[in-house]
Every structure is written in structure tokens, then in C-alpha cells.
């Protein structure tokens, strides 16, 4: 799965890490973005809980690929992740664990730029207020961060 993602990380790439770090595993996308920002050859935005505020910046970069990273409950095992391409978007409920719908973000991006869009979704275990990352999601975060930093 990561090899497939790696084959798409060429040219101009924008990564949008989404999540609320005050809600346990929901913060994983934001934490991953913060951990790789400035250390990878891509433009990385830690969008927190307001990814819509970064869409203009992402589009202005004129990327060939926009990768969104977010916690999404897709009924997998805690810490499990999937990489979705546009053709896969309809097979998974793309409502993230917070307010902004990934489907809305994707539709806006598709109508506003020509970039390919991929999503790295991570299955959360707990998203309660003031929760820490679950051990499963912490392990996934560490592994994905190491993977990105090795590119």
C-alpha cells in the first residue's frame, strides 16, 4: 500500500494533515503533518480542524497531487490505515471524526484544481475529549512518520 502511495509522490505534492489533537486519535493526521513538515520534499500543511482554511493555499501551490491525511472510522482495526485514490472514494464513508466532511473537501478541490487527490485514512480507537493517542494509533503514527522521513 505504501509502495503504491510512494509511486504517486512525484513532482509537486501538497499534504494536508487534518485532525483535532485534543480528541485522542482524531489528531493523528495533524500530528503526522507537524512531524514531517519542513523535513520532506513536499509542501505540508497541518490544518488542524479547519482544513477548509488551507484549500486556497494548497490550490495556489499548483500541485500534481494533494494527499489528505485524516482519522476516519471505516470499521477497521485501531491503527489500520488505507490509501485511497479517487476511484476508491465511494467505497468508504468519507466522513471524518470531526466536523468537516472529507467528501466536501474533495469535491471543492476537484472543482478548483487539476491535481490528483489521494487520502491516507487511519482508523481511530478513541476520540474522546482530552484523550491521548491510543497505543495502536501511536504505533501507526510513528511508522508513517518514519516512512515519510525516509523518502
C-alpha positions as CSV (number, residue, x, y, z in Angstrom):
1,X,0.0,0.0,0.0
2,X,2.8,2.5,0.9
3,X,4.7,1.5,-2.2
4,X,1.7,2.4,-4.3
5,X,1.5,5.8,-2.5
6,X,5.2,6.3,-3.0
7,X,4.8,5.9,-6.8
8,X,2.4,8.9,-6.7
9,X,4.6,11.2,-4.6
10,X,6.4,12.7,-7.6
11,X,6.6,16.3,-8.7
12,X,4.8,19.0,-6.8
13,X,2.9,17.4,-3.8
14,X,0.8,19.1,-1.1
15,X,0.0,17.2,2.1
16,X,-2.9,18.3,4.2
17,X,-2.9,16.8,7.7
18,X,-6.3,17.1,9.4
19,X,-7.2,16.5,13.0
20,X,-8.0,17.7,16.5
21,X,-5.2,16.9,18.8
22,X,-7.4,17.5,21.8
23,X,-9.6,14.5,20.8
24,X,-7.2,11.5,21.1
25,X,-6.7,9.6,17.8
26,X,-8.6,12.2,15.9
27,X,-5.4,14.3,15.9
28,X,-3.2,11.7,14.1
29,X,-3.4,13.5,10.7
30,X,-2.4,16.8,12.3
31,X,0.4,15.2,14.3
32,X,1.8,13.4,11.3
33,X,1.8,16.6,9.2
34,X,3.5,18.5,12.1
35,X,6.1,15.8,12.4
36,X,7.1,15.8,8.7
37,X,6.7,19.5,7.9
38,X,9.9,21.0,6.6
39,X,11.6,17.6,6.6
40,X,10.2,16.1,3.4
41,X,10.3,17.4,-0.2
42,X,6.6,18.3,-0.2
43,X,4.5,21.3,0.9
44,X,2.9,20.2,4.2
45,X,0.1,22.0,6.0
46,X,-1.0,21.0,9.5
47,X,-4.6,22.1,9.0
48,X,-5.9,21.1,12.4
49,X,-9.7,21.1,12.5
50,X,-10.0,23.7,9.7
51,X,-8.8,22.2,6.5
52,X,-11.1,24.5,4.5
53,X,-8.9,27.4,5.6
54,X,-5.9,25.8,3.7
55,X,-7.6,24.8,0.5
56,X,-6.7,28.1,-1.2
57,X,-3.1,27.7,-0.2
58,X,-3.0,24.2,-1.5
59,X,-4.5,25.2,-4.8
60,X,-2.1,28.1,-5.1
61,X,0.8,25.7,-5.0
62,X,-0.5,24.2,-8.3
63,X,0.4,20.6,-7.2
64,X,0.1,17.4,-9.3
65,X,-1.1,15.6,-6.2
66,X,-2.9,16.6,-3.0
67,X,-2.6,14.0,-0.2
68,X,-5.1,14.4,2.7
69,X,-4.2,12.6,5.9
70,X,-7.0,12.1,8.4
71,X,-8.6,9.8,11.0
72,X,-11.6,8.1,9.6
73,X,-13.8,5.5,11.1
74,X,-14.0,2.9,8.4
75,X,-14.7,0.0,10.8
76,X,-11.1,-1.3,10.6
77,X,-8.8,-2.3,13.4
78,X,-7.5,0.6,15.5
79,X,-4.4,2.0,13.8
80,X,-5.1,0.3,10.5
81,X,-4.6,2.6,7.5
82,X,-5.6,2.7,3.9
83,X,-4.6,4.8,1.0
84,X,-7.5,5.8,-1.3
85,X,-7.5,7.1,-4.8
86,X,-10.3,8.9,-6.4
87,X,-11.9,5.7,-7.7
88,X,-11.9,4.3,-4.1
89,X,-13.7,7.3,-2.5
90,X,-17.2,5.9,-3.0
91,X,-16.3,2.6,-1.3
92,X,-15.6,4.1,2.1
93,X,-17.7,6.5,4.2
94,X,-15.5,9.6,4.0
95,X,-16.9,11.4,7.0
96,X,-14.0,12.1,9.2
97,X,-14.2,12.0,13.0
98,X,-14.7,15.8,13.2
99,X,-17.0,18.3,11.5
100,X,-15.5,18.8,8.1
101,X,-16.6,16.2,5.6
102,X,-13.8,14.8,3.5
103,X,-16.3,14.5,0.7
104,X,-16.9,18.2,0.7
105,X,-13.2,19.0,0.7
106,X,-12.5,16.6,-2.1
107,X,-15.4,18.0,-4.2
108,X,-14.1,21.5,-3.7
109,X,-10.6,20.5,-4.7
110,X,-11.8,18.6,-7.7
111,X,-13.7,21.6,-9.0
112,X,-10.9,24.1,-8.2
113,X,-7.8,22.4,-9.5
114,X,-6.5,19.7,-11.7
115,X,-4.4,17.9,-9.0
116,X,-4.9,14.2,-8.4
117,X,-6.3,13.6,-4.9
118,X,-5.4,10.8,-2.6
119,X,-6.4,10.2,1.1
120,X,-4.4,8.4,3.8
121,X,-7.0,7.4,6.3
122,X,-6.2,6.0,9.7
123,X,-8.7,4.1,11.9
124,X,-9.1,5.7,15.3
125,X,-9.7,3.8,18.5
126,X,-10.8,6.6,20.8
127,X,-11.7,10.2,20.0
128,X,-12.9,11.5,23.4
129,X,-12.1,14.9,24.6
130,X,-8.6,15.1,26.3
131,X,-7.8,11.6,25.4
132,X,-4.2,10.6,24.5
133,X,-3.4,8.7,21.3
134,X,-4.2,5.0,21.6
135,X,-1.2,2.7,21.5
136,X,-2.3,1.3,18.2
137,X,-2.6,4.7,16.5
138,X,0.6,5.9,18.2
139,X,2.4,3.0,16.6
140,X,0.9,3.8,13.2
141,X,1.8,7.4,13.6
142,X,5.4,6.5,14.4
143,X,5.7,4.1,11.5
144,X,4.2,6.5,8.9
145,X,6.3,9.4,10.1
146,X,9.4,7.2,9.7
147,X,8.3,6.2,6.3
148,X,7.7,9.7,5.1
149,X,11.1,10.9,6.5
150,X,12.9,8.1,4.6
151,X,11.6,9.2,1.2
